Structure formats: C-alpha cells, structure tokens
Amino acid sequence: MRSALAAALLLGGVGAGPSDATPADAPATAAAGAFWVDPQSSAARQAAEWRRAGRADDARLIERIAVQPQAVWLHGDGAGAVVRAHVEAAAKAGRTAVLVAYFIPHRDCGAYSAGGARDAAQYRRWIEDFASSLGTGGAYVIVEPDAVAQLVAGCPRADAAERYALLTHAVQRLKRQPNTKVYVDAGNAGWIPDERRLVAPLGKAGIAGADGFALNTSNYQTTAASTAYAHRLAKELGGGKHFVIDTSRNGNGPFQGPQSWCNPPGRALGTPPTTETGDPALDAYLWIKRPGESDGTCRGGPRAGQWWPEYALGLARRAQG
C-alpha cells in the first residue's frame, strides 16, 4: 500500500459516541471554521492527562491538534449509532461533522488496515445504516480511502467489478441524504502520478453522482502538489468536479525514503481545516487522518489507528506557527 491511509482507524471510533461534557482541564474547542471539534478526542484527552502530570509545555503542543476538527472514521459494525451521535453533536454546536466510510470488502488489500465487510450484502446493509443515520443535518463524507487507487495500482484480493458497484451504491445512497457532501477518495499525487489513469476507475466508482473527490488522505504530499494534481484530475473528469485535500500531516511534505507513507519521521501538521481555501474548486482543507494515530506497525508504531502520543508530539512541535 502506498497511501498511509488507512491506518486511520480510530480507537473507539465505533461503539462510543461523543460525550456532551468536556473535562474541566481539557483544551477549549476554539473556533475552527465550519467543522465540528470532538471534545473527547485522543488529543484532547492526552492534553488533559499531561496537564495533570505537570507536562504543561507538551500539553500546549498537543492542543494544536485537539482544538482542530478531525474526521471520524467508521470501520465496523454499528456505524449508524456513531454517525448519528456525531452528526447530532455537530448540529448542536452549529458545525458540520466530517465522516469517513471505511468498510469496503478486502479493505487495504490485506495490509496494515485489513478488514471490512465480509461480503457485498453486508456492505450494502452497512451503508444503509450509515446513510440513514445522517438524517437531514448534513455532513462531509469521504468514501472509502484507497479503494479506487488500490485497484489501479493492483489489488488481487478485491473483485474489481464488485468493488466499483459497491462504491457507486455508496455514493448514490449517501447523496440521498439532504445537505450531505460526498467525496470519493482518489489516492494521492505520489501514488498514481499520471492522473489520467484514475479517470475511468473513478467513473466506475460513481464519481458522477458525488460532489467530487478527496486527495492525500493520510498521506504527506504538499498542498501545492495536491492542488495542482486535483485540478488536472478534475479537468480530465470533466463536469467541473470539486475536491477536498487532507492537510493533517503534510506541513513538511513527503518523506524521501522507504515506506514513505508509514509513520515517516520529521513530518508536521499542515494547514488547519477550513472551507476558506481561495480556490472555487477546492471545497475544503480537512484533517481526514487524525494526527497522532499510527499508520501501522512500522518504525516502532502501534497497530494502525492507535493513538501514538510521541508521534503526535513530533507533528505538533514541527508545525509552522
């Protein structure tokens, strides 16, 4: 796998909704544009723990993560209850939730974030539960990180025709919910360098019915490189498709070395999430990957999606500003 993606499985992401109460010593969820900030995120809890332990400087650094809105990854049974809880919490705050549907069969082609639905029938039921739980309040939904790009790169475990059909179904079902914006994941600028190779696959995956596509999910490509790539891809797709870019960990750009996608050293937080991009085709900078969650058991990291405070601290310490 080339995307660092998936690895974004969040601890407790399914089975526990957000709490209405914020610990007294947790960082305040400062204004963060249009998107909802989870007051019970791993980063918020870590900052509170370190303040209690007298590590005030480290707590302040982790708050650079805690005060920013981050996507919620849905990757197992019971997604509907979690979707509903987060969407309702966001609506109560006058914000919008960012959610990731990540349950496609043969997810991650058996690599660090292997898993997903056991078959097409289970996936369709799961998407129905996910979509119906969105209600009418709206959300941004990123559909199946890596699923398309992996087919282009080569994923022998997956049935391509089935996967494209399921992605198309997911897009169509999610778009039936009012005010929901849907973006099909399209990998990153370093994975499939010739964007034209993605045009037909994205078409098969239902891009025509989506609001656009997502780039750089859980990866480290610079915002400039991602934006240029996105504009080229949008032009090839036709129809003026929009896009979102994951800027969660791209502050220092990509790592030059082996396994550049997996917990690379020296990386930094990127541009905070916002809809104010200055580019009419770029709908938002998002933190889709939750900074501080491991990409997998490489470079001493815990399993994919587990909170790794030392890595989070490094991302925050190297962030600009």
Protein Blocks (a to p, Z undefined) as FASTA:
>chain_A
ZZlpmmmpcghkaopacdfbdcfkbccdddehjbdcdfkbfklmmmmmmmmnopamlmmm
mmmmmmpccddddfbehklmmmmmmmmmmmmnopacdddddfbghihhlpakggcjfbfk
lmmmmmmmmmmmnmmnopaddehehklmmmmnopakbcfklmmmmmmmmmmmmmmpghia
cdddebjaklmmplmlmmmmmmmnopmmpnbdcehihiabdfklmmmmmmmmmmmngnoi
acdddfklmmnopaedehklgopghiacdddddfblopaklmbacdfbaghiafbjeehi
acehiacfklmmmmmmmpgZZ
